[in-house]
Amino acid sequence: MNSGKKILVVDDEPQIIKLVTMNLELEGFHVIGAKDGYEALTKLTKELPDMVILDVMMPDMDGFETLKSIRELSSVPVIFLSVRGQEFDRVHGLDLGADDYITKPFSPRELVSRIKAVLRRTETKGLAPSSEIIVDEDLRINFDQRKIIVRGQELQLRPTEYRLLYQLVSNAGKLLTHETLLSRVWGPEYRDEDHYVRLYITYLRQKIEKDPKNPKYIFSERGLGYRFKEFNQSQ
C-alpha cells in the first residue's frame, strides 16, 4: 500500500532524518531529506511528495514559517515533529494547517502509524451520496461534491473538518463521544487526543455558526462529546 508513496523529511539534525528514513523505508515508503525550510520548499516543488514530516526548531526559517510557505504552494499533508510539546505550539501548528503534531522523543512505530492514518484521511473519498442536504435556510451541504453553503456563501473546509462535519451531520440528533469521533475521523491511533476534537469543533463552529459562542448546529455534551441539531433529512 505504501509502495511509491514519497515522504519529505525536513530536519536540521541528520540523525533524525536517518532514523525516520530507515523506519519509513522498512514500511515501503520512498524518503527524501531536507536540512532546512529553504531546501524543503525546493524539493516540494521538484519532487511533489505525498507528505511532509517537518521539524519546528530549525535555523533561519523555522517549521511554522516553512509551513506557511508550503500552504501557499500545496495542500500536501504535513506532520510536525518537534521537541516543543506545549499545547500552544500544538494548537499553533494545527491552526497553520498541519495535519498532526508529534513531540520528540517519539516512537518510530507511532510515527509510522500516524503517517498511515493521515494518508488514509486525505485519500478517502466518496463518503456520502450526491444528494444535497438542507439543514435549514442558512446551511446546505453536498458531501459528494464537498460543497458547504453557509448563508449563501460557499465555504472551504480542510479535509479533517470535512470528515468531522460528515460524522456529525450523518448522525444528527445523536451524541457522538470524543472516542467515537477520534476513531472515525482521525483513526484508532488518536484515541487519547481529545484536544483534537475540541480544536476542530471550534474550527467548524467558527465557519458555520453565526455566533460560535451560542451555536445552533453543533452542541456540546459536557464531558461526553458533541451532537448535531436534528433536522428533516428527507427534504
N, C-alpha and C positions, 0 to 999 in steps of 0.2 A: 504494500500500500504506500510505503514511503519512498519507494524507488523513484528517482528522478526529482524528488522534492528538494528544492535548493534553499538552504538556510544561510543567511548572512549574519555572522557573529562579530560584534563590534565591541572591543575592549582594549584598553591600553596596557593590559597585563598579558604578555604572550602565553603564560602558563594557563590562564583561564581559557584563552582561545584553544589551546592544545587540549585541555581537559574536555571542553564542550565538544570540540571536533571529534575526538576519539569516541565519546559516548554516542553522538548522533550518527556517525558513520557506521557504528555497530548496528544501528537501527535502520540502516539503508538510506539515510539522508546524504545529500551532497552538500558539503560545507565550504563556505567562503569566509575568509577572515579579513577584518579591517582594524587598524590600530587606533583610529580616531574618527570623529564625525565627518571630517572632510573626505577622507578615503571612503567612508561608508556611503556618502552621497554619490560619489563617482561610481562605486560598484553597484549601487542601487539601480542607476540608470543603464549601466552596461550589462549587468548580469541578470536583472529582473528576478530577484529571489522571491520565493513563496512566503518567506517570513524573515523578520529581523529580530535577533537577540541583541539587546542594546544595554551597555553599561551606562550608569548615570554619571559617575565621577570620572570624567576624562578632562585632560588639559585643553585649553583654547576654546573648544566647543563642547560643553557637557551634553549628557544624554537628552536632557529636556530640550535644549536648543536644537539638537540634531533631530529630535522627533518633530519639532515644529517645521523644520525644513523638509523632512520626509513627507509630512502630511500635505505640503504644497505640491508634491510630485506624485504621490502614490497613496493608495488605501491599503497597502500591504500590511498584514498583521504584524504587530510589534509587541515583544515581551521585554520588559525591563528586568535587568539582573543587577542588583545593587546592594552595597553594604548599608545604604540609607533605608532603614526599615520603618521609620516613624510613619504614623498614619498620614500626616500632612504630605509627606513625599509620595506615598502610595496614591492618595487621592489626587494630588497634582499630576502625577504621571497618567492616571486614567482620564483626568479632565483634558489632557492634551491629546488624547486619542490612542493611548496604549491599550492593548487587549488584555494584558496581565502584568503583574509586578511580583517578582520573586526576589527575596533577600538572600544575600551571601552571609555565611556559607550556605550552600544549597546541596541538596541531594541530586546527583545526576539522574537518578531514576525519576524523581519528582519533576525535574526539568523536562525530560523526555515525555512524561505523562501530560504535563501542561501544554507542551508544544502540540501533541496529538489532539488534545481537547480543543485548543484554539483553531487548529486546522479543520477539525470536524465542524465547529460552529460556523466558520467563514465559508465552508464549502457546501453546507446543507442548503438545498433549495426545495421549492415546491412544498412548503409547509401546509398550504391551505388551498381550497378550491378558489376559482377565479371570480366567484360572485362577490359583489360589493356588500359590505356590512354597514348598515346605517345604525349607528348607536343612538344618535339624536340629530337635531338640525345643525349642531356645531361640529360633529365628529363622524366622518365617513372613512371606512378602511377597506382596501383591497389588498389582502396579504399576498396574493399570487403576483400582482403587479408591483408590490411594495409601495403602494400609494396610500399615504395618510393625509386626509384633508381636514384641517382644523380651522373652523370659522372661515371657510372659503379659500384658505391658503394651503398649498401642498407643502408637506413637512418632510424634511430629510432626517432619517434615523440611522444611527450606527447599526451594524449587524446585530450586536448584542441587545441593543434597545428594541430592535425589531422582534427578535426572538422572545424577549421578555413580554412585550406587549401582546404577542400572539398567544402566549400561555395564559395571560390574564384574561384577554377577551374571549378566547375559546372556552374558558371556564367561568364565564361571567356569573356573578352571584355566589360563587363557591370560594371558601377560604383556601388559599394556597400557602402552605407553610414555607418558611425560609428554606428548609431542607428540600422540599419538593421543587421549588424554583431553582435552587442551586443545581440540583440533579438534572432537571430538564433543560435548563438554559446554558449552564456552564459545564456540567458534567459531574460525575461522582467524585472526581478529584478535588472538587471545591466544597465538599460538604461542611468544612469548618470556616468558610469565608463569608460569614453573614454580612459583613460590611459591603461586599459586592452588591448584594441585593438592595440594601438601603441606598447605596450610592446611585445605582441605576434607576431605582424607583424615583429618586429625586430628579434625575435627568428627564425621565418621562413626564413627570408632573410639570416640570418647567416648560416642556414643549407642548403638552396637550391640554393642560389645565389653564383656565382663565385666571384663577387665583390658586397658585400651587399650595399656599398655606391653608386653604379651605377647599380641598379637592372635591369634585363631584363625580369623578370617574374611578380613581384608584384610592381605596380606603385602607387604612392600617388597622390591623387587629393586634393591639399591643402585646408584644412578646410572642406572638404566634405567626403572623405573616400578613398577607395582603389579599384584598378582594376587589374585583372589578364590578362596577354597578350592573345590576340586572337590566336587560333591555329586551325588546321583542326581536328575537333573531330570525323570525320568519318574514320580516318585511324586506 
